[in-house]
């Protein structure tokens, strides 16, 4: 039975307190396998802190309005916007790394990347890609001024050429996200995934333009002085900044960590909304955004819930070739 079938929206669902980190909006280290496609086998099932995967799924559905919430949320607002947006920047990136791992897992399932995945696999690819779009919005939801003084300055202190191109886990999905090296992406059966990939580019460009109007990243500035190419050293610097450790952990353990973070993100959004300080520093609403970006904003909660349902299948040890899709 799929976790979706085991997570009915009928009846009251009690959403518990914050249990991520040592306090609300606190951080936790993420443990990921060495970057690449190899999987680690283990007889040990990952344990979520006090919650089974299906319980987190019910809470995610309840928090999105797909199921009733029987209790008031007791999650406090963050003590400062610095702490709130720092939590979003670090945790949102950790969620992204785990989503990339889940995407790579599905892409590797069939063994032949020239073959169009089946409908269940395609649904998971769509869900994880939309989840990545959601994390771009969530991580970049801070005002431009705060991004410059808090986040960009911290990355500069880590390395003056700090760059997202150093992300070790992106390699396994680079071809998909850039619409290359995936020969079946133009197939009619991949229309939904193709739209999600295109939305990802729209969301990425929109968030980047909002936070860095000049469009020049730290890496682009640094390249004028001394080129810095991705290497093992820059991968460690990147992991260190985002509190990511590498070890022999299974995909089930990665999915379990993903679920606990999705729950924390959903609680944050339920209490604070996506833009607690508005989209712009001056409070004025910007011009209407690209339809796919606005659509991602509207569906943010449900996107996280569906990604969580698929991740829960993995965390529970379901056979990836037979796990049910989130919409069937």
C-alpha positions in Angstrom: 0.0 0.0 0.0 1.3 3.4 -0.8 1.9 6.0 1.9 -0.6 8.2 0.0 -3.3 5.6 0.4 -2.3 5.3 4.1 -2.5 9.1 4.6 -6.2 9.9 4.3 -7.3 13.5 4.6 -10.6 12.5 6.3 -10.6 13.1 10.0 -8.7 15.5 12.2 -4.9 15.7 12.0 -3.1 17.1 15.0 0.1 19.0 13.9 2.7 18.9 16.7 5.2 21.3 17.9 8.5 22.2 16.2 11.0 19.4 16.6 13.8 20.3 14.2 17.1 21.4 15.7 17.5 22.4 19.3 15.0 25.2 19.1 12.6 26.8 16.5 14.4 27.8 13.4 17.6 26.1 14.6 19.8 24.1 12.2 20.8 20.5 11.9 23.7 19.0 9.9 22.7 17.0 6.8 24.5 13.7 6.2 24.8 12.8 2.5 26.5 10.0 0.6 29.6 10.8 -1.4 28.5 12.7 -4.4 27.7 10.5 -7.4 25.4 7.7 -8.3 26.6 4.9 -6.1 24.2 3.6 -3.4 25.0 2.3 0.0 23.3 -0.8 1.3 22.3 -1.1 4.9 20.1 -3.3 7.0 19.3 -0.4 9.3 16.2 1.7 8.7 16.6 5.4 9.4 14.6 6.6 12.3 12.8 10.0 12.2 12.6 11.8 15.6 9.4 10.6 17.0 7.5 10.5 13.7 6.9 7.9 11.1 7.0 8.9 7.4 3.2 8.5 7.1 2.7 10.8 10.1 4.8 13.5 8.5 2.9 13.0 5.3 -0.5 13.6 7.1 0.9 16.7 8.7 2.2 18.1 5.4 -1.2 17.5 3.8 -2.9 19.2 6.8 -0.6 22.2 6.6 -1.3 22.8 3.0 -5.1 22.8 3.6 -5.5 19.3 2.0 -6.5 18.0 5.4 -8.0 19.6 8.6 -5.7 20.8 11.4 -7.2 19.9 14.8 -5.0 22.1 16.9 -3.5 25.6 16.8 0.1 25.7 15.7 2.3 26.4 18.7 5.3 27.3 16.6 6.6 30.8 17.6 7.8 33.4 15.1 11.6 33.6 14.8 13.3 35.9 17.4 14.8 37.9 14.5 14.5 38.0 10.7 18.3 37.3 10.5 17.7 33.9 12.2 14.6 33.2 10.1 16.2 33.9 6.7 19.5 32.2 7.7 17.4 29.1 8.6 15.7 29.3 5.2 19.0 29.7 3.3 20.8 26.8 5.0 17.8 24.4 5.4 16.4 25.2 1.9 19.7 24.3 0.3 19.9 21.1 2.4 16.4 20.2 1.1 17.6 20.9 -2.4 20.6 18.6 -2.0 18.4 15.8 -0.8 15.9 16.4 -3.7 18.8 16.2 -6.2 19.8 12.8 -4.7 16.2 11.6 -5.0 16.1 12.8 -8.6 19.4 11.0 -9.4 18.0 7.8 -7.8 15.0 7.8 -10.1 17.1 8.6 -13.2 19.4 5.6 -12.3 16.5 3.2 -11.6 16.1 2.0 -15.2 19.8 1.7 -15.8 19.4 3.0 -19.3 19.1 6.8 -19.5 18.0 6.6 -23.2 14.7 4.9 -22.2 11.7 7.0 -21.2 10.9 6.3 -17.5 7.6 4.7 -16.7 4.6 6.7 -15.4 5.4 6.2 -11.7 9.1 7.2 -12.1 8.0 10.2 -14.2 5.6 11.4 -11.5 8.5 11.2 -9.0 10.8 13.2 -11.3 8.1 15.9 -11.7 7.5 16.0 -7.9 11.1 16.4 -7.0 11.8 19.0 -9.7 8.8 21.1 -8.6 10.1 20.7 -5.0 13.5 22.1 -6.2 11.6 25.1 -7.7 9.9 25.6 -4.3 13.2 25.6 -2.5 14.6 28.2 -4.8 11.7 30.5 -3.8 11.9 29.5 -0.2 15.7 30.0 0.2 15.6 33.3 -1.7 12.6 34.7 0.1 14.6 37.3 2.1 14.6 41.0 1.1 17.5 42.1 -1.1 19.1 44.2 1.5 19.2 41.4 4.1 20.5 39.0 1.5 23.4 41.4 0.9 24.3 42.1 4.5 23.6 38.6 5.9 23.9 35.9 3.3 26.1 37.2 0.5 28.6 38.6 3.0 28.8 35.2 4.8 29.4 33.4 1.5 32.1 36.0 0.7 33.8 35.3 4.0 33.8 31.6 3.2 35.4 32.3 -0.2 35.3 35.4 -2.3 34.4 33.3 -5.3 31.7 31.2 -3.6 29.5 29.6 -6.2 26.5 27.3 -6.6 28.5 25.6 -9.3 30.5 24.0 -6.5 27.5 22.0 -5.3 28.7 18.3 -5.3 25.2 16.8 -5.7 24.2 18.9 -8.7 26.3 16.8 -11.1 23.8 13.9 -11.1 20.9 16.2 -12.3 22.8 18.8 -14.3 21.9 17.3 -17.6 18.2 17.1 -16.7 18.0 20.7 -15.3 19.8 22.1 -18.3 17.7 20.1 -20.8 20.7 18.2 -22.1 21.9 14.6 -22.0 18.4 13.4 -21.5 17.3 12.3 -25.0 13.7 11.4 -24.0 12.9 14.8 -22.4 11.2 15.9 -25.7 9.0 12.8 -25.7 5.3 13.6 -25.2 5.3 11.3 -22.1 7.7 13.7 -20.5 5.7 16.9 -21.1 5.0 17.4 -17.4 8.6 17.0 -16.4 9.7 19.2 -19.3 7.4 22.0 -18.0 8.8 21.5 -14.5 12.4 21.9 -15.8 11.4 25.0 -17.7 9.7 26.4 -14.6 12.9 25.7 -12.6 14.9 28.0 -15.0 12.2 30.7 -14.7 12.2 30.6 -10.9 16.0 30.5 -10.7 16.4 33.5 -13.0 13.6 35.4 -11.2 15.0 34.9 -7.7 18.5 35.8 -8.9 17.3 39.0 -10.5 15.4 40.0 -7.4 18.3 39.4 -5.0 21.2 40.5 -7.3 19.8 43.1 -9.7 23.2 43.5 -11.4 23.3 39.8 -12.1 27.0 39.3 -11.2 27.6 36.5 -8.7 30.5 36.4 -6.3 32.2 33.9 -8.6 31.8 36.3 -11.6 33.4 39.1 -9.6 36.2 36.9 -8.4 37.0 35.5 -11.9 38.2 38.9 -12.9 41.0 38.5 -10.3 41.7 34.8 -10.2 39.7 32.0 -11.8 38.4 29.4 -9.3 37.3 26.1 -10.8 35.2 23.4 -9.0 37.4 20.9 -7.3 37.4 18.6 -4.3 38.5 21.6 -2.2 35.6 23.9 -3.3 33.2 21.0 -2.8 34.3 20.7 0.8 34.0 24.5 1.2 30.5 24.4 -0.2 29.4 21.4 2.0 30.9 23.1 5.1 29.0 26.3 4.5 25.7 24.4 4.3 26.4 22.1 7.2 26.6 19.0 5.0 28.6 16.0 6.0 29.6 13.0 3.8 29.3 9.4 4.9 28.1 6.0 4.1 24.4 6.7 4.4 21.6 5.1 2.4 19.1 6.8 0.2 16.5 5.8 2.8 18.4 7.8 5.3 18.6 10.8 2.9 14.8 10.6 2.4 14.2 10.5 6.1 16.3 13.7 6.6 14.4 15.2 3.7 11.1 14.5 5.4 12.1 16.1 8.7 13.2 19.2 6.9 10.1 19.4 4.7 8.0 19.4 8.0 10.1 22.2 9.5 9.8 24.2 6.2 6.0 23.7 6.2 5.6 24.8 9.8 7.7 27.9 9.1 5.5 28.8 6.0 2.3 28.1 8.0 3.4 30.6 10.6 5.3 33.2 8.7 4.2 32.9 5.0 6.7 33.0 2.1 7.4 36.7 2.2 7.1 38.0 5.8 8.8 41.2 4.8 7.4 41.4 1.3 8.9 40.6 -2.0 10.7 44.0 -2.3 12.7 46.1 0.1 10.5 49.2 -0.4 7.2 47.3 0.1 6.1 47.9 -3.4 4.9 44.8 -5.3 7.0 44.1 -8.4 5.7 43.6 -11.9 3.7 40.5 -12.5 6.0 37.6 -12.5 6.3 34.9 -15.1 3.3 32.6 -14.9 5.3 29.5 -13.9 6.9 31.5 -11.0 3.6 32.8 -9.8 2.2 29.3 -10.1 5.0 27.9 -8.0 4.3 30.5 -5.3 0.6 29.6 -5.2 1.2 25.8 -5.1 4.2 26.0 -2.7 2.6 24.0 0.1 1.1 21.3 -2.1 4.3 20.9 -4.0 6.2 20.2 -0.7 3.5 17.7 0.4 3.7 15.7 -2.8 7.5 15.6 -2.7 7.2 14.5 0.8 4.8 11.6 -0.1 7.3 10.3 -2.7 10.3 10.7 -0.2 8.3 8.9 2.4 8.0 5.9 0.1 11.8 5.8 -0.1 12.3 6.4 3.6 10.0 3.5 4.3 12.1 1.2 2.1 9.5 0.8 -0.7 10.8 -0.9 -3.9 11.4 2.1 -6.2 10.2 0.1 -9.2 6.8 -0.6 -7.7 6.2 2.4 -5.4 2.9 4.2 -6.1 2.9 7.6 -7.5 1.5 10.5 -5.5 -1.3 11.0 -7.9 -2.5 7.5 -8.4 
